[in-house]
């Protein structure tokens, strides 16, 4: 069943304060997205592009920005805003025009009880669940899929290849992930409901599956981590992404979330980015960011040079 939200006309004071603090901390841009007015990007107003506080998401946002600037659109970058609880109210309020998202995670945020699992059904339901004043553009073949991840040693010890194999583990299990994961449908309660794996503990590690999470896995402080499949740390640290035979994690393709202010010309450019980008591209760009410490600006510029748009 679709859950359809009305577009908000303004932020609550609490959300505005959180958003303002998050933007101030990042220091990525001096302009407040709440100041971005106007009815159409075709009218000369800057397109406000946001990103999560996640390097891979920032790279995609920067590709959007450079692709639009190459076609004479003015862009206002508002990167590293934070998690969905912070930035989605701003998007719904009309403060942000374009944001790289992920189909499954976004659908599950708006429709927690969704039964969609596969790529096309997730995208179709997401399109219907998107709030008034917003739309999703073309989804990409590129994915950055949440997954339950374990060390290779732990997988070998218990014979793990699929999440369902965790029923064989007789030692206590603890998940490590960002704090909001504890109450998401793929958290401990989801493991119990979908896979029948009861009594899994949770510890918050606020680095989005980054080095603190990897270290906790390697040290045995946690046994399960939620890490994106496109994260280079999986192969770099001898980790294993468990298969998800029951679909606790929805198919999650990169998808642009856009406001109605984005005109047709800009939308066409962003759709070209989506249809051109592959999962291999995203993994390669992520590796350059993590392993080589190349900036998002340079990675985006190089990708666009290698993949010229029409």
N, C-alpha and C positions, 0 to 999 in steps of 0.2 A: 504494500500500500504506500502510495507516495505521500510524503509530508511536504506541504507547500507553505512556505513562509511568506508573509508580506514584507515588502522592503521597508526597512526602518527609515524614518525621516531624520533621525538624529541619534547620537550616541548618548547613553546614560552618562552621568557624571563619573561614575566609577570606571566604566569602560574607557571613557575619554582620558581619564588620568592614567590608567594602565598603558594605553596606547601611546600617550605622550611621553611617559617615562621610558617606554621601550625604545621609542624613536630617538629620544635624547641620548640614551646610553650608547646606541650604535654609532652615532656621529657620522652616519653614512651620507646624510644630506641635511641641509640647513632648513629646507622648506617643510612645513607641516602639511601632511596630506589633507588635513581638514580645510586648508585654505584653497584647495584645488576646486575651482568653481567652473561654471559654464555648462552648456547643454550638449555640446558635441565637440569631439576632438578635431573635427574638420574646421571648426571655427577658430583654431589657433591656440587653444588652451593646451598646456602640457598634458601628456598621458602619464598618469601616476602609476608606476610599476612597483609592486612590492615583492618581497621574498620572505620566506621563513628564515629563521636563524640557523641555517644549515647550508654548508658550502655548496652542495650539489644544486640545491634549489636556487641559490644566488647565481650560479653559473647560467642556469636556464633563463632566469630573469634578465641577466645581462645580455644574453643572445637576443631575447625579445627587444631589449632597449636598443642595441646596436643595429638590429635589422630595421627597426622603425626609423632610427635616426638616419640611416642610409637612404631612406625614402622621404626625407625632409619632414618627419614628424618631430615635434619637441617632446622630450621625455623628462620626467621628474623621478629620479630613483629614490625609493624608500625601502632599503633592503634590511634584512635581519630583524624583522619586526618581532618574531617570536613564534609561538605555537598558535593553533587554530582558535583557541579560546580568546586570544588577543586580537588577531588580525581579521578574522571573519566578521566580527561586528563592524569593523571599520569598512570592509568591503561592502557589506550589506547597507551601510549608511551612505555609500557613495563617495567615500574618501579615497578609495583606491580603484583604479580603472582596470588593471591587468595584473594577474598573479598566477605563477605556475603552480598547479596543484596535481593531485594524484587521485585517479577516479575512485578507487575503492575506499580509501581513507576518507575522502570528502563525502561520498555517499553515506558511509557509515556514521559520519558526524551528524548529518541531517536526518538520516533514516536509520536509527540504531538497530531496528528490528528487520532490516532488509534481508530478504532471502536470496538476492542476486549474488552470484559468485563469479561467473565467467565474464570475459572481457566485454562482449557486446551487450549482455543483459545489464551489467553494471553501468555501462555508459548510457544506455537508454533510460534506465531508471534515474540516473543522476541528472540527465537533461530535464526530466519531468519534475524533479525535486528541487531544482535550483530556484532560489527566491526571485520574486519579481524585481525587475531592474537589472538582473544578471543573466548571463548565459555561459554555457561551456562551449568552447570552440572545438576544433577537430582534436581527437586524442591521438597520441603518438604511439608508435611501436615501442618506444623507449619505456622501460619500466624501472621503478625503484621500489621493489616489492618488500614490504615488511616480511620478516621471517624469524622463526625461532632458531637460534643459532647456539651451537655447543662447541666445545673443543673437540678436535679429532680424537684425542685420548679418551674423552668421556664417551664419544660415539662408539669407539672401538670396544671400550670396557663393557658397554651395555647392549651392543648390537643395534645402534640407532641409525635409521635412515629416514624414517617418517615420524611425524609428531606422535602418531599412534603408538610407536614403539616405546614411548615414555612410560607406558603401563608396566613395562618390565623392570623399571628402575625401582629399587627397594630402599634407596637412601633418600633423605629429604631433598626436595627440589625448591629452589628459589629463583624467581625471575628478576632480572635487573633491567630497568628501562626508565625513561622519563616518567615522572609521577602520574601524568594523566593516563598512562597505559593501564594502571591498576584497575580503573573503572571502565575502560573501553571493552567492547565485546570480545576482543582477543586476549584479555587479561586472565587472571586466575579463574574467575567465574566462567569465562568462555571455555577455558580448557576443561573445566569440569562438565559443562553442558555439552560441548561438541565432541570431546574425546573421552569423557569419563575419567579424567585424571584429577583426583580430588586432593585437597590439602596443600596445594602449591603456594608457597609464600611469595611475598613481593618486597623488593627493596628499591627505592627510587635512586636512580643515577642520572643526573641531569645533563648528560652530554650527547644525547641523541645517538647512542650506540657507538660513541667515540672511544678514545684511548682509555678513559676511566672504566668504561663498560668492558672493554676487551681485557684489561688488567684484572678486573674482578672475576671474569671467567677463568683466566689463566691461573689466578691464585686460589680458585675454588670457593670464593666468597659467594658466588652465584653459580648456578648450573645452566641456566637458560638466559639468553639475552635476545632482545628484539633488535635486530640489525638489518639494515636494508641489503637486499641482494646485490645492488650495484656498488656497495661499499668495498673499496680495495682491501680493507682490513681483513675481510674474510679469507682471501687467498694469502695475504701477507703474513697472517698469524696462525695459519693451519687450523682454521675454524671450519665448521660444517653447517650449512643451512639445511635444516630438516625439511623434507617434503611435507606438503600440507594437503593430504588426500581428502580431507573433509571440508576444506575451504574455510578455515577459521579466519584467514586473511583473504579479503576480497582481491580480485584482480585489480592491479593498481598501476595504470598507465599515466604517464605525464599528460596533463590536460590543462590548457589555459582557461582560467576563470576570468571572464571579462564583464565589465559593466556595459550598459546600453549606450554609454557615451562613446565607446570605441566605434569609430565609423567603419564602413564596409571595406575600405581600402586597407586600413590597419589590420582588420580581422583577417583579410586575405593573406597579408604578409605573415602573420603569426600562424595561420593554418599551414603555410608552406614550411615554416620551421618545424611544426609538429610532424608533418608527413615525411619530412626529410630525415629527422633525427632517429637513430636506431638505439637499441639497448647497448650495442657494442660501443657506439659513440659516447654514450653517457658514462659507461664504465671507464673508458679511456680518459675522458675529461676529468672524472672524479680522481683517477689515479694521478693525473698531472697536478691536481690541486693538493692532494694529500701527500704524495710521495715526493713531488718536485717543488711543491710550494709555489706554483705558478698562480698568478692572480686571476680572479674571475674575468676581469677585463681582457687579459691577454688570451685566456682560453677561449672566450667567446669570439674574439677577433679572429683567431686561428681557425675555429670551426666554421665560421662564416666564409672565410677565405677558401676553405677546402670544399664548402658546400654552397656555391653561389645560388641565390634565389632568383627567380624570374622577375 
